Each structure stands twice: as structure tokens, then as C-alpha cells.
Amino acid sequence: QVQLVESGGGLVQAGVSLRLSCAASGRTFENYAMGWFRQAPDKEREFVSAINWSGAMTNYADSVKGRFTISRDNAKNTVYLQMNSLKPEDTAVYYCAARNTVLLGRRDPNEYAYWGQGTQVTVSS
């Protein structure tokens, strides 16, 4: 089992950047493909981005493509989400998640076995 702890959220104005971090512990981090999801009030949890075990393969939701970048540092057991040009519609709780495979995940949250507690991102206009 792996434990995930997100950090880096906050209240920001539209147009600025934030970097979210997700620290993993418990098992060999390289064994897990990782993903970021978000959930806004009264909405379903939605896929944001995913990365395979090495960081060589990534994918993104269309709504964040070109603005967000996912990366990982396996030496630090951490996955990151760099969020640029933030918009009010990016406001949500952001969750880090891990798959029980090294392969790049898709958009279905059911593919992910482990979840962090979430970090709030609020973007004001």
C-alpha cells in the first residue's frame, strides 16, 4: 500500500501559477503510475493528468492541455502538477492518485487504487 499527501494548494488570482506536490510513502514509488484529478463543488471528480512510472509518458485533459504540466521525481517519491495561467474554472479540490501498475493511466478514477486527501485550489477572477 502507498500513502499519498498533497500540498501546494491555495487562493490565487486568475493568470498566476501554482505547483502542487504529492509525496508518496510506503512502497517503491517507481512501481506506480500516478495521476491528478480534481473535484469542484457539486461536480463529479474529473481527470486532470497522468504520468507513467518513468515520467516518459503523460496525458492531459483537454481543459488543461498547454497550461498544466505533470512530472515526477522518483528519487524524492514525489509527483508534481505545475499549473500555469490559472482560471476560475480550475477551482477545485485536487487529488493525487496511484495505480497498481507502471503503465500510464487513463481518465477513469476506478483505475487508481490509492488516493490522497486532496488540496484546495481556489482561483479568483
C-alpha positions as CSV (number, residue, x, y, z in Angstrom):
1,Q,0.0,0.0,0.0
2,V,1.1,3.5,-0.7
3,Q,0.2,6.7,1.2
4,L,-0.2,10.0,-0.6
5,V,-0.1,13.5,0.7
6,E,-0.8,16.5,-1.4
7,S,0.4,20.1,-0.8
8,G,0.7,23.4,-2.6
9,G,-2.9,24.5,-3.0
10,G,-4.1,27.9,-2.1
11,L,-6.1,31.0,-3.1
12,V,-4.7,32.8,-6.1
13,Q,-5.8,35.3,-8.7
14,A,-6.5,34.3,-12.3
15,G,-3.4,34.1,-14.5
16,V,-0.9,33.1,-11.9
17,S,0.8,29.8,-11.3
18,L,0.8,27.2,-8.6
19,R,2.7,23.9,-8.2
20,L,1.1,21.0,-6.5
21,S,3.2,18.3,-4.9
22,C,2.2,14.8,-3.9
23,A,4.6,12.9,-1.6
24,A,4.3,9.1,-1.6
25,S,5.4,6.7,1.1
26,G,5.0,3.1,1.9
27,R,6.2,1.2,-1.2
28,T,8.6,1.6,-4.1
29,F,7.4,4.7,-5.9
30,E,8.6,3.6,-9.3
31,N,6.1,0.8,-9.2
32,Y,3.2,3.2,-9.5
33,A,1.8,5.2,-12.4
34,M,0.3,8.4,-11.0
35,G,-2.5,10.8,-11.8
36,W,-4.1,14.0,-10.7
37,F,-7.8,14.5,-10.5
38,R,-10.0,17.4,-9.3
39,Q,-13.5,17.9,-8.0
40,A,-15.4,21.1,-7.9
41,P,-18.4,21.7,-5.7
42,D,-21.5,19.8,-6.9
43,K,-19.5,18.2,-9.7
44,E,-18.0,14.7,-10.3
45,R,-14.4,14.0,-9.9
46,E,-12.6,14.6,-13.2
47,F,-9.3,13.6,-14.7
48,V,-6.6,16.2,-15.0
49,S,-3.4,14.5,-15.9
50,A,-1.5,11.2,-15.6
51,I,2.1,10.0,-15.8
52,N,3.8,6.6,-16.2
53,W,6.4,5.2,-13.8
54,S,9.4,6.8,-15.5
55,G,7.8,10.1,-16.5
56,A,8.3,9.5,-20.2
57,M,4.6,9.3,-20.9
58,T,2.0,11.7,-19.9
59,N,-1.6,12.7,-20.8
60,Y,-3.9,15.6,-20.0
61,A,-7.5,16.6,-20.0
62,D,-8.3,18.9,-22.9
63,S,-9.2,21.7,-20.4
64,V,-5.7,21.9,-19.0
65,K,-3.5,20.9,-22.0
66,G,-0.9,23.5,-22.7
67,R,-1.3,25.1,-19.2
68,F,-0.6,22.2,-16.8
69,T,2.5,20.0,-16.7
70,I,2.8,16.8,-14.7
71,S,6.2,15.5,-13.7
72,R,7.7,13.1,-11.1
73,D,10.9,12.8,-9.2
74,N,11.3,9.1,-8.3
75,A,14.3,9.9,-6.1
76,K,12.1,12.1,-4.0
77,N,9.0,9.9,-4.2
78,T,7.0,12.9,-5.4
79,V,4.8,13.8,-8.3
80,Y,4.1,17.4,-9.3
81,L,1.4,19.3,-11.1
82,Q,2.6,22.7,-12.4
83,M,-0.4,24.8,-13.1
84,N,0.1,28.0,-15.2
85,S,-2.4,30.6,-16.4
86,L,-4.9,29.5,-13.8
87,K,-8.6,30.3,-14.5
88,P,-11.5,30.5,-12.1
89,E,-12.9,27.3,-13.6
90,D,-9.8,25.5,-12.3
91,T,-11.1,26.0,-8.8
92,A,-11.5,22.5,-7.1
93,V,-10.0,20.1,-4.7
94,Y,-7.1,18.4,-6.4
95,Y,-6.3,14.8,-5.6
96,C,-3.3,12.7,-6.3
97,A,-3.8,9.1,-7.1
98,A,-1.7,6.0,-7.7
99,R,-2.3,2.9,-9.9
100,N,-1.1,-0.6,-9.1
101,T,0.9,-0.6,-12.4
102,V,3.7,1.2,-14.0
103,L,1.6,1.9,-17.1
104,L,0.2,5.3,-18.0
105,G,-3.3,5.6,-16.7
106,R,-6.4,6.9,-18.5
107,R,-9.2,9.0,-17.3
108,D,-11.3,6.6,-15.2
109,P,-10.7,7.2,-11.5
110,N,-11.5,3.5,-10.9
111,E,-8.1,2.7,-12.4
112,Y,-6.5,4.2,-9.4
113,A,-6.1,2.3,-6.2
114,Y,-4.7,4.9,-3.8
115,W,-5.8,8.5,-3.1
116,G,-4.5,11.4,-1.2
117,Q,-6.7,13.6,1.0
118,G,-6.8,16.5,-1.5
119,T,-5.6,20.1,-1.6
120,Q,-7.9,23.0,-2.3
121,V,-7.1,25.3,-5.2
122,T,-9.2,28.5,-5.5
123,V,-8.8,30.9,-8.4
124,S,-10.4,34.3,-8.1
125,S,-11.3,36.4,-11.1
